[in-house]
Each structure stands twice: as C-alpha cells, then as structure tokens.
Amino acid sequence: MTAITRDGRAWEPEFLLSIDPKTCIGCGRCYKVCSRDVMTLRGITEDGDWVDLTDDDDDDGEIERKVMVMVDGGGCIGCGACARVCPSGCQTHGKAG
C-alpha cells in the first residue's frame, strides 16, 4: 500500500504489528499520541497473569507492572507517532500485508 502526501510524494505507512510486554515500560506515551485507540494499558501480576486496570488498581498491590497492549490493530493508520515517542523500542511496525 502506497499513499501520496499532500505535495505528491509517495509514502508507505508502517502499521503497529505488536508490542513486546517484556520491554514495554508502561509509560503511556504511545497511548497519548494515538488518535485511533489502538492500544490500552494493562497490568501484569507477579504470576504473569493479565489484569484489566481500573482507577483503584494502584492501591491493591496485585499488579507488578503495567504494559501497553494492542486492542484494535486494525484501527492503526500507520502514522508512526507511537514509534517516535516510545523510549524502550518495544513496538514492531511493518508494511500492510
């Protein structure tokens, strides 16, 4: 898939394919810049179980750490904003398949 920019240059978007939970630091920067609701923050317990976050999750001590996960990969438009703000390089992007 190739798109054309406003001034006529060819541009090929690279879509978010995955987020590595081992390297994601859960900072939320990618979530804040994504206008498409492609990701959400989830918790991981000490046992490695996924936990949906609520406003009171910080107080219960169940969550060991937070990571970003994809919830709507099909909504990604390939703008690359999330990759530009990610300090840990945990995301994988690629061309439309």
C-alpha positions, 0 to 999 in steps of 0.5 A: 500500500502506497499513499501520496502526501499532500505535495505528491510524494509517495509514502508507505505507512508502517502499521503497529504489528505488536508490542513486546510486554517484556520491554514495554515500560508502561509509560503511556506515551504511545497511548497519548499520541494515538488518535485511533485507540489502538492500544490500552494499558494493562497490568501484569501480576507477579504470576504473569497473569493479565489484569484489566486496570481500573482507577483503584488498581494502584492501591491493591498491590496485585499488579507488578507492572503495567504494559501497553497492549494492542486492542484494535490493530486494525484501527492503526493508520500507520502514522508512526507517532507511537514509534517516535515517542516510545523510549524502550523500542518495544513496538514492531511496525511493518508494511500492510500485508 
